[in-house]
């Protein structure tokens, strides 16, 4: 039996394995799913990603399935309700930032029609192909994430520091940071689908 080699950060938890094998680093072009990942990466700040993964389904239920139109209208009463919910990360600033970020997302959609195009423009519309041999070589930020962070903040986004932006870029396939020995390394090099 062939043993699959994975990136060194993957734990033995089936949720972690499934996420690595099927999602992490796979180019994502869907506006709403990109918004969801940005919110989850911000929620993860200071915590382990597996904590967020285990709460993701609950997040979807609590945050209107990450519908920015609905989240942008959340009032203080709704925020207080969310703060009392043990199924999510109960941090007032992170919850409030989800509402703020939904409002910023809607402004981008109004001005540019596509959150996906806005974000992917930072990498010129195609994944950056890295060739890391081991985890020690993988950065936590770079010039692109610095720029993305600066521009997102200008748009009104919160919890979008450069390290969060880089983790987001890794997650949604804007950079291919699977190590070269990982079985996913060559799977995640697909170009952007043609625009309809």
C-alpha positions as CSV (number, residue, x, y, z in Angstrom):
1,X,0.0,0.0,0.0
2,X,1.3,3.4,-1.0
3,X,1.5,5.9,1.9
4,X,0.5,9.4,1.0
5,X,3.1,12.0,2.0
6,X,1.5,15.2,3.2
7,X,2.7,18.6,4.3
8,X,4.3,18.5,7.8
9,X,1.7,20.7,9.5
10,X,-1.1,18.1,9.0
11,X,-2.2,16.3,12.2
12,X,-3.7,12.8,12.5
13,X,-7.2,14.4,12.9
14,X,-9.4,13.3,10.0
15,X,-10.8,16.8,9.8
16,X,-7.3,18.2,9.3
17,X,-6.4,15.5,6.8
18,X,-9.6,16.1,4.7
19,X,-9.1,19.8,4.7
20,X,-5.5,19.5,3.6
21,X,-6.2,16.9,0.9
22,X,-9.3,18.5,-0.6
23,X,-9.3,22.2,0.2
24,X,-6.1,23.8,1.3
25,X,-4.2,25.3,-1.6
26,X,-6.9,24.5,-4.2
27,X,-7.6,27.6,-6.3
28,X,-10.9,29.1,-5.2
29,X,-12.7,31.6,-7.4
30,X,-16.2,31.9,-5.9
31,X,-16.9,35.3,-4.3
32,X,-18.9,34.1,-1.4
33,X,-16.6,31.2,-0.5
34,X,-13.6,33.6,-0.6
35,X,-15.5,35.9,1.8
36,X,-16.1,32.9,4.1
37,X,-12.5,31.9,4.1
38,X,-11.4,35.5,4.8
39,X,-13.8,35.6,7.8
40,X,-12.6,32.2,9.1
41,X,-8.9,33.2,8.7
42,X,-9.6,36.3,10.8
43,X,-11.4,34.3,13.4
44,X,-8.4,32.0,13.6
45,X,-6.0,34.8,14.7
46,X,-4.1,33.6,17.8
47,X,-5.7,30.1,17.7
48,X,-5.0,26.9,15.9
49,X,-6.7,26.4,12.5
50,X,-8.1,23.0,13.6
51,X,-10.1,24.9,16.2
52,X,-11.7,26.9,13.5
53,X,-12.3,23.9,11.2
54,X,-14.1,22.1,14.0
55,X,-16.4,25.1,14.4
56,X,-16.9,25.9,10.7
57,X,-20.3,24.2,10.3
58,X,-21.5,26.1,13.4
59,X,-20.1,29.3,12.0
60,X,-22.1,28.7,8.8
61,X,-25.3,28.3,10.8
62,X,-24.7,31.3,13.1
63,X,-23.5,33.7,10.3
64,X,-26.3,33.1,7.8
65,X,-24.2,30.7,5.7
66,X,-21.8,33.6,5.2
67,X,-24.2,35.7,3.2
68,X,-22.7,39.1,3.2
69,X,-26.0,40.8,2.5
70,X,-27.5,39.4,5.7
71,X,-24.4,39.8,7.9
72,X,-24.0,43.5,6.9
73,X,-27.3,44.2,8.5
74,X,-26.5,42.5,11.9
75,X,-27.3,44.9,14.8
76,X,-25.9,45.1,18.3
77,X,-28.6,42.7,19.6
78,X,-27.5,40.0,17.1
79,X,-23.9,40.5,18.0
80,X,-24.7,40.0,21.7
81,X,-26.6,36.8,20.8
82,X,-23.5,35.6,18.9
83,X,-21.3,36.4,21.9
84,X,-23.3,34.0,24.0
85,X,-23.0,31.2,21.5
86,X,-20.3,28.6,22.6
87,X,-20.2,27.1,19.0
88,X,-18.1,30.0,17.7
89,X,-15.1,31.9,18.9
90,X,-16.6,34.4,21.3
91,X,-14.4,37.4,20.7
92,X,-16.3,40.7,20.4
93,X,-13.8,42.3,18.0
94,X,-13.8,39.3,15.7
95,X,-17.6,39.1,15.6
96,X,-17.9,42.8,15.0
97,X,-15.3,42.6,12.3
98,X,-17.4,40.0,10.5
99,X,-20.2,42.6,10.2
100,X,-17.7,45.3,9.2
101,X,-16.1,43.0,6.6
102,X,-19.4,42.1,5.1
103,X,-20.1,45.8,4.6
104,X,-16.7,46.3,3.0
105,X,-17.3,43.3,0.8
106,X,-20.5,44.7,-0.5
107,X,-18.8,48.0,-1.4
108,X,-16.2,46.1,-3.4
109,X,-19.0,44.1,-5.2
110,X,-20.8,47.4,-5.9
111,X,-17.6,49.0,-7.4
112,X,-15.9,46.1,-9.0
113,X,-18.6,43.4,-9.4
114,X,-16.3,40.6,-8.3
115,X,-14.6,40.0,-5.0
116,X,-12.7,37.1,-6.7
117,X,-11.2,39.4,-9.4
118,X,-10.3,42.0,-6.8
119,X,-8.4,39.5,-4.7
120,X,-6.8,37.4,-7.5
121,X,-5.5,40.6,-9.1
122,X,-2.9,40.7,-6.3
123,X,-1.3,37.5,-7.8
124,X,-2.1,38.6,-11.4
125,X,-4.9,36.1,-11.8
126,X,-3.0,32.9,-11.3
127,X,-1.5,30.9,-8.4
128,X,2.1,31.6,-7.4
129,X,3.9,28.3,-7.7
130,X,6.4,27.9,-4.8
131,X,8.8,25.0,-4.5
132,X,9.4,24.6,-0.7
133,X,11.2,21.4,0.3
134,X,10.2,21.7,4.0
135,X,8.0,23.7,6.3
136,X,10.9,25.8,7.6
137,X,11.2,27.4,4.2
138,X,7.5,28.4,4.0
139,X,7.0,32.1,4.9
140,X,4.3,33.6,7.1
141,X,4.0,36.7,4.9
142,X,5.4,38.3,1.8
143,X,5.3,41.4,-0.3
144,X,2.0,40.4,-1.9
145,X,0.3,39.7,1.5
146,X,1.7,43.0,2.8
147,X,0.0,44.8,-0.2
148,X,-3.2,42.9,0.1
149,X,-3.4,43.7,3.8
150,X,-2.8,47.4,3.2
151,X,-5.4,47.6,0.4
152,X,-8.1,45.6,2.3
153,X,-7.6,47.9,5.3
154,X,-8.2,50.9,3.0
155,X,-11.5,49.2,1.9
156,X,-12.5,49.0,5.6
157,X,-11.7,45.3,6.4
158,X,-10.6,44.3,9.9
159,X,-8.4,41.3,11.0
160,X,-6.6,41.3,7.7
161,X,-3.0,41.8,8.8
162,X,-0.3,40.5,6.4
163,X,0.1,37.1,8.2
164,X,-3.7,36.5,8.1
165,X,-3.7,37.5,4.4
166,X,-0.8,35.1,3.6
167,X,-2.6,32.3,5.4
168,X,-5.7,33.2,3.4
169,X,-3.7,33.1,0.2
170,X,-2.4,29.7,1.1
171,X,-5.9,28.4,1.9
172,X,-7.5,29.6,-1.3
173,X,-4.7,28.5,-3.6
174,X,-3.4,32.0,-4.5
175,X,0.0,30.5,-3.5
176,X,0.8,26.8,-3.8
177,X,2.6,26.2,-0.5
178,X,2.3,22.4,-0.4
179,X,5.9,21.2,0.1
180,X,7.3,19.5,-3.0
181,X,7.2,16.0,-1.4
182,X,3.4,16.4,-0.7
183,X,1.1,14.4,-2.9
184,X,-1.1,17.6,-3.4
185,X,1.8,19.7,-4.7
186,X,1.2,18.9,-8.4
187,X,-2.6,18.7,-8.1
188,X,-3.0,22.3,-7.2
189,X,-1.4,24.0,-10.2
190,X,-4.5,24.5,-12.3
191,X,-4.9,27.9,-14.0
192,X,-8.0,30.1,-13.6
193,X,-11.1,28.9,-15.5
194,X,-12.1,31.1,-18.5
195,X,-14.3,34.0,-17.6
196,X,-17.9,33.5,-18.8
